């Protein structure tokens, strides 16, 4: 793919910086950090644009906290000004990242997402008899800085933009020269791009048609056990040698026994929720109720989150489960 250049003037254009602010501020206008930023908004936006254009922007200074969903994860919350800068860069760079993705990559892309990935996986489940599910061990913490920087330098021509990306990558380390902070908008794009090289290996060198990837969760479909197993072994070797990644033990089975993927169990003609997804649904619902009763979220936010939760469960064939929860909680999505 030909490298793309001359993006910095567009990134630092005032209209783009202002649009980046509007995206970053969505749902956060009441926070003290945002209120302080808005007190001198024109000056702050100009400063972001100037520092980005000169390549002197100082990223980092994260506020870290942990969530359990269900396993513990460290989240890195960047300062609000950094989030504006991230949106400004990704708003212009998004088409470049997207153009390198294959069709069957579904994370961090417009008109893709979890539900589209599930639908495509179910189409393949109707077509093929076998599958293997692969995911990377501690994916975000395992991404190698030197490999990622090389990939980005091969994609973008602007020296200043390369330098800014390098500085963002260098703000976070897990062990030696590895890791991306969960919580950054840039991390979503970088992590999705990192495995795009492996996608092209599957399609162009192994000539595998039946693949679905959502970030580091990958499904490979095939007509027989041997084909799928061989594909997995070659893919794993590519990850080890070229991307310096390790995978968990794969799930390899007949499609008819169900394909576990993104919280669902996929069959050729129906979807079920995994037991873990049902448990997480109940936990998230209880947390929402607690926040609502405590006045920590508005009625509108509460109902918006409720709708999103039930949208996830409604994809599956679990009318009895939803009805039971509705009766227990007295909630009508």
VENFENQUI-V969402 format. One record per residue. N is the residue number from 1. RES is the residue in three letters. PSI is psi in whole degrees, -180 to 180 (none if undefined). Layout:
n:N res:RES psi:PSI
n:N res:RES psi:PSI
This chain:
n:1 res:UNK psi:134
n:2 res:UNK psi:137
n:3 res:UNK psi:147
n:4 res:UNK psi:134
n:5 res:UNK psi:-174
n:6 res:UNK psi:39
n:7 res:UNK psi:-24
n:8 res:UNK psi:-41
n:9 res:UNK psi:-37
n:10 res:UNK psi:-39
n:11 res:UNK psi:-40
n:12 res:UNK psi:1
n:13 res:UNK psi:140
n:14 res:UNK psi:-41
n:15 res:UNK psi:-39
n:16 res:UNK psi:-41
n:17 res:UNK psi:-41
n:18 res:UNK psi:-42
n:19 res:UNK psi:-37
n:20 res:UNK psi:-41
n:21 res:UNK psi:-45
n:22 res:UNK psi:-36
n:23 res:UNK psi:-41
n:24 res:UNK psi:-31
n:25 res:UNK psi:-12
n:26 res:UNK psi:122
n:27 res:UNK psi:6
n:28 res:UNK psi:11
n:29 res:UNK psi:-24
n:30 res:UNK psi:-6
n:31 res:UNK psi:144
n:32 res:UNK psi:-40
n:33 res:UNK psi:-40
n:34 res:UNK psi:-40
n:35 res:UNK psi:-43
n:36 res:UNK psi:-42
n:37 res:UNK psi:-43
n:38 res:UNK psi:-20
n:39 res:UNK psi:-27
n:40 res:UNK psi:51
n:41 res:UNK psi:-44
n:42 res:UNK psi:-45
n:43 res:UNK psi:-42
n:44 res:UNK psi:-41
n:45 res:UNK psi:-39
n:46 res:UNK psi:-39
n:47 res:UNK psi:-41
n:48 res:UNK psi:-48
n:49 res:UNK psi:-44
n:50 res:UNK psi:-44
n:51 res:UNK psi:-35
n:52 res:UNK psi:-46
n:53 res:UNK psi:-36
n:54 res:UNK psi:-11
n:55 res:UNK psi:18
n:56 res:UNK psi:7
n:57 res:UNK psi:132
n:58 res:UNK psi:98
n:59 res:UNK psi:166
n:60 res:UNK psi:-144
n:61 res:UNK psi:48
n:62 res:UNK psi:148
n:63 res:UNK psi:120
n:64 res:UNK psi:146
n:65 res:UNK psi:169
n:66 res:UNK psi:143
n:67 res:UNK psi:163
n:68 res:UNK psi:106
n:69 res:UNK psi:62
n:70 res:UNK psi:-18
n:71 res:UNK psi:154
n:72 res:UNK psi:137
n:73 res:UNK psi:138
n:74 res:UNK psi:124
n:75 res:UNK psi:135
n:76 res:UNK psi:110
n:77 res:UNK psi:115
n:78 res:UNK psi:155
n:79 res:UNK psi:154
n:80 res:UNK psi:-40
n:81 res:UNK psi:-39
n:82 res:UNK psi:-39
n:83 res:UNK psi:-36
n:84 res:UNK psi:-44
n:85 res:UNK psi:-42
n:86 res:UNK psi:-46
n:87 res:UNK psi:-39
n:88 res:UNK psi:-43
n:89 res:UNK psi:-47
n:90 res:UNK psi:-26
n:91 res:UNK psi:-35
n:92 res:UNK psi:-35
n:93 res:UNK psi:-15
n:94 res:UNK psi:-48
n:95 res:UNK psi:-31
n:96 res:UNK psi:-47
n:97 res:UNK psi:-44
n:98 res:UNK psi:-36
n:99 res:UNK psi:-23
n:100 res:UNK psi:-16
n:101 res:UNK psi:149
n:102 res:UNK psi:169
n:103 res:UNK psi:-41
n:104 res:UNK psi:32
n:105 res:UNK psi:131
n:106 res:UNK psi:-3
n:107 res:UNK psi:145
n:108 res:UNK psi:40
n:109 res:UNK psi:145
n:110 res:UNK psi:138
n:111 res:UNK psi:25
n:112 res:UNK psi:-128
n:113 res:UNK psi:-177
n:114 res:UNK psi:-49
n:115 res:UNK psi:-38
n:116 res:UNK psi:-38
n:117 res:UNK psi:-42
n:118 res:UNK psi:-44
n:119 res:UNK psi:-41
n:120 res:UNK psi:-40
n:121 res:UNK psi:-37
n:122 res:UNK psi:-34
n:123 res:UNK psi:-43
n:124 res:UNK psi:-32
n:125 res:UNK psi:-27
n:126 res:UNK psi:-25
n:127 res:UNK psi:-35
n:128 res:UNK psi:163
n:129 res:UNK psi:-25
n:130 res:UNK psi:157
n:131 res:UNK psi:160
n:132 res:UNK psi:134
n:133 res:UNK psi:130
n:134 res:UNK psi:137
n:135 res:UNK psi:154
n:136 res:UNK psi:140
n:137 res:UNK psi:123
n:138 res:UNK psi:61
n:139 res:UNK psi:-57
n:140 res:UNK psi:-38
n:141 res:UNK psi:-12
n:142 res:UNK psi:-9
n:143 res:UNK psi:126
n:144 res:UNK psi:126
n:145 res:UNK psi:-45
n:146 res:UNK psi:-40
n:147 res:UNK psi:-45
n:148 res:UNK psi:-44
n:149 res:UNK psi:-42
n:150 res:UNK psi:-43
n:151 res:UNK psi:-45
n:152 res:UNK psi:-36
n:153 res:UNK psi:-28
n:154 res:UNK psi:-16
n:155 res:UNK psi:-38
n:156 res:UNK psi:138
n:157 res:UNK psi:-31
n:158 res:UNK psi:123
n:159 res:UNK psi:-39
n:160 res:UNK psi:-42
n:161 res:UNK psi:-41
n:162 res:UNK psi:-44
n:163 res:UNK psi:-42
n:164 res:UNK psi:-44
n:165 res:UNK psi:-42
n:166 res:UNK psi:-41
n:167 res:UNK psi:-39
n:168 res:UNK psi:-46
n:169 res:UNK psi:-39
n:170 res:UNK psi:-6
n:171 res:UNK psi:-9
n:172 res:UNK psi:133
n:173 res:UNK psi:137
n:174 res:UNK psi:108
n:175 res:UNK psi:-152
n:176 res:UNK psi:113
n:177 res:UNK psi:33
n:178 res:UNK psi:156
n:179 res:UNK psi:143
n:180 res:UNK psi:143
n:181 res:UNK psi:124
n:182 res:UNK psi:127
n:183 res:UNK psi:-25
n:184 res:UNK psi:138
n:185 res:UNK psi:-41
n:186 res:UNK psi:-34
n:187 res:UNK psi:-37
n:188 res:UNK psi:-44
n:189 res:UNK psi:-46
n:190 res:UNK psi:-45
n:191 res:UNK psi:-39
n:192 res:UNK psi:-38
n:193 res:UNK psi:-34
n:194 res:UNK psi:-42
n:195 res:UNK psi:-6
n:196 res:UNK psi:-30
n:197 res:UNK psi:-40
n:198 res:UNK psi:-33
n:199 res:UNK psi:-45
n:200 res:UNK psi:-33
n:201 res:UNK psi:-45
n:202 res:UNK psi:-45
n:203 res:UNK psi:-44
n:204 res:UNK psi:-31
n:205 res:UNK psi:-40
n:206 res:UNK psi:-14
n:207 res:UNK psi:44
n:208 res:UNK psi:125
n:209 res:UNK psi:-38
n:210 res:UNK psi:82
n:211 res:UNK psi:148
n:212 res:UNK psi:124
n:213 res:UNK psi:132
n:214 res:UNK psi:104
n:215 res:UNK psi:-115
n:216 res:UNK psi:5
n:217 res:UNK psi:120
n:218 res:UNK psi:138
n:219 res:UNK psi:134
n:220 res:UNK psi:126
n:221 res:UNK psi:152
n:222 res:UNK psi:173
n:223 res:UNK psi:-19
n:224 res:UNK psi:165
n:225 res:UNK psi:-46
n:226 res:UNK psi:-44
n:227 res:UNK psi:-46
n:228 res:UNK psi:-42
n:229 res:UNK psi:-43
n:230 res:UNK psi:-40
n:231 res:UNK psi:-43
n:232 res:UNK psi:-46
n:233 res:UNK psi:-42
n:234 res:UNK psi:-38
n:235 res:UNK psi:-46
n:236 res:UNK psi:-41
n:237 res:UNK psi:-41
n:238 res:UNK psi:-45
n:239 res:UNK psi:-45
n:240 res:UNK psi:-50
n:241 res:UNK psi:-39
n:242 res:UNK psi:-35
n:243 res:UNK psi:-3
n:244 res:UNK psi:44
n:245 res:UNK psi:152
n:246 res:UNK psi:149
n:247 res:UNK psi:155
n:248 res:UNK psi:169
n:249 res:UNK psi:129
n:250 res:UNK psi:161
n:251 res:UNK psi:113
n:252 res:UNK psi:124
n:253 res:UNK psi:175
n:254 res:UNK psi:143
n:255 res:UNK psi:-35
n:256 res:UNK psi:-20
n:257 res:UNK psi:-3
n:258 res:UNK psi:138
n:259 res:UNK psi:108
n:260 res:UNK psi:123
n:261 res:UNK psi:122
n:262 res:UNK psi:39
n:263 res:UNK psi:-4
n:264 res:UNK psi:161
n:265 res:UNK psi:116
n:266 res:UNK psi:126
n:267 res:UNK psi:164
n:268 res:UNK psi:-32
n:269 res:UNK psi:16
n:270 res:UNK psi:165
n:271 res:UNK psi:141
n:272 res:UNK psi:158
n:273 res:UNK psi:144
n:274 res:UNK psi:160
n:275 res:UNK psi:-39
n:276 res:UNK psi:-39
n:277 res:UNK psi:-39
n:278 res:UNK psi:-42
n:279 res:UNK psi:-45
n:280 res:UNK psi:-36
n:281 res:UNK psi:-47
n:282 res:UNK psi:-40
n:283 res:UNK psi:-47
n:284 res:UNK psi:-39
n:285 res:UNK psi:-44
n:286 res:UNK psi:-40
n:287 res:UNK psi:-40
n:288 res:UNK psi:-44
n:289 res:UNK psi:-43
n:290 res:UNK psi:-43
n:291 res:UNK psi:-37
n:292 res:UNK psi:-48
n:293 res:UNK psi:-31
n:294 res:UNK psi:-4
n:295 res:UNK psi:18
n:296 res:UNK psi:-20
n:297 res:UNK psi:153
n:298 res:UNK psi:167
n:299 res:UNK psi:-41
n:300 res:UNK psi:-43
n:301 res:UNK psi:-40
n:302 res:UNK psi:-50
n:303 res:UNK psi:-32
n:304 res:UNK psi:-43
n:305 res:UNK psi:-37
n:306 res:UNK psi:-45
n:307 res:UNK psi:-41
n:308 res:UNK psi:-40
n:309 res:UNK psi:-46
n:310 res:UNK psi:-27
n:311 res:UNK psi:-38
n:312 res:UNK psi:-44
n:313 res:UNK psi:-31
n:314 res:UNK psi:-16
n:315 res:UNK psi:-25
n:316 res:UNK psi:166
n:317 res:UNK psi:71
n:318 res:UNK psi:46
n:319 res:UNK psi:-38
n:320 res:UNK psi:-39
n:321 res:UNK psi:-48
n:322 res:UNK psi:-44
n:323 res:UNK psi:-40
n:324 res:UNK psi:-44
n:325 res:UNK psi:-41
n:326 res:UNK psi:-42
n:327 res:UNK psi:-42
n:328 res:UNK psi:-42
n:329 res:UNK psi:-16
n:330 res:UNK psi:32
n:331 res:UNK psi:139
n:332 res:UNK psi:103
n:333 res:UNK psi:none
